[in-house]
Amino acid sequence: MTTLVLPPLSLYVHIPWCVQKCPYCDFNSHAQKGAIPEIDYIRHLVTDLQADLLRFKDSVQNRPLHSIFIGGGTPSLFSAESITCLLTEIKKLIDFSPHIEITMEANPGTVEAERFQGYVKAGVTRISMGIQSFNDEKLKALGRIHNAREAKSAVEIAKISGLKSFNLDLMHGLPNQTPEQALDDLRQAIALNPPHLSWYQLTIEPNTMFAYRPPVLPDDDELWDIFERGHRLLTEAGYRQYETSAYAKPDFQCRHNLNYWRFGDYLAVGCGAHGKMSFVNGDIIRYSKTKHPKGYLRGEYLYEERLINEADRPFEFFMNRFRLLEPVPKTEFVQFTGLPESAVKKQIDWALEKNYIIETESTWQITERGKLFLNELLEVFLPDD
């Protein structure tokens, strides 16, 4: 095992409360019952981070935060004052890079103009809004608390709030959705001219209401038609697909997500948050935090921690990197996994023969065919039993 080069460092903060649980959602979110304990929860987030910084002191020393992502749940249920307090306390504990990106998720149904501007004053540079659809009937079926009018109003507020960027989350393949309805949603999103669009297909996840009572979804032919025509619409509007479900105008890619997919490191605090840390001695660990707010608010933070062994690292690396469409520098595989290129020669040769990837002297890159057969491509990097 060689010494690792440490990648950029990010921080994920999870705020678990929502107004109500959506039937498709498998994230760690909890329907709000009564007042949210904002101040108490922030105190625990800060204590949790302090404990991680102490635990990982050999790795985090002299590494400023490259990005922060406040996800959920619905973080915009928290007041601007609470978010200010949170970011102020984090900055006391760890340095911020000069051009740090701070993203916060928001639900259009919980957005007010003054609150948006307050988040910007707190240091938030980017908002990600869960729009999902501009069709009120579809929004109702998805369990969303906003309507199309509120969604468009939230976007207009974002434009004048002083944010450096914002993202719209949009779904296709919704219950009983026709291709024209899906593309109409996309046209309305494009017309709002967001710097970044996350456009992804609804999937039925285990342990969700949709899993127990499956809705009627478009068939595979309709889904492929939606994707092909939608991809063309986005490209013609000046968006570039840089990740499986993410499109951005030039220079507006999400830096936090790029670090995640590039096998970067990220600290994680909050209910059910997942983190990954590398160490110069060659160790790489993944860890997660206690899921339920009751346990977390008792100070029971760390839930699980595991060492990523050498055999698992090729799969872990490419599972992330091949979500991105950009070339993968071979040097990063060596630097971030501690393994030589020869460790994956057999798998790379197989992928080249299948035309799932292309290769230059210094890079690998997934092909259009590789995107279609991504699961098969990734499976070849799984360790032998």
Secondary structure as UniProt FT lines:
FT   STRAND          9..15
FT   STRAND          17..18
FT   TURN            23..24
FT   STRAND          30..31
FT   HELIX           38..55
FT   HELIX           57..60
FT   TURN            61..62
FT   STRAND          65..72
FT   HELIX           75..77
FT   HELIX           80..93
FT   STRAND          96..106
FT   HELIX           108..110
FT   HELIX           113..122
FT   STRAND          126..132
FT   HELIX           136..141
FT   TURN            142..143
FT   HELIX           148..159
FT   TURN            160..162
FT   STRAND          165..172
FT   TURN            175..176
FT   HELIX           179..191
FT   STRAND          196..201
FT   TURN            206..207
FT   HELIX           209..212
FT   HELIX           220..236
FT   TURN            237..238
FT   STRAND          240..243
FT   TURN            244..245
FT   STRAND          246..248
FT   TURN            250..251
FT   HELIX           255..261
FT   TURN            262..263
FT   STRAND          265..270
FT   TURN            271..272
FT   STRAND          274..278
FT   TURN            280..281
FT   STRAND          284..289
FT   HELIX           293..296
FT   TURN            297..299
FT   STRAND          302..307
FT   HELIX           310..312
FT   HELIX           313..321
FT   TURN            322..323
FT   STRAND          328..329
FT   HELIX           330..337
FT   HELIX           341..344
FT   HELIX           345..353
FT   TURN            354..355
FT   STRAND          357..359
FT   STRAND          363..366
FT   HELIX           368..372
FT   HELIX           374..379
FT   TURN            380..381
//
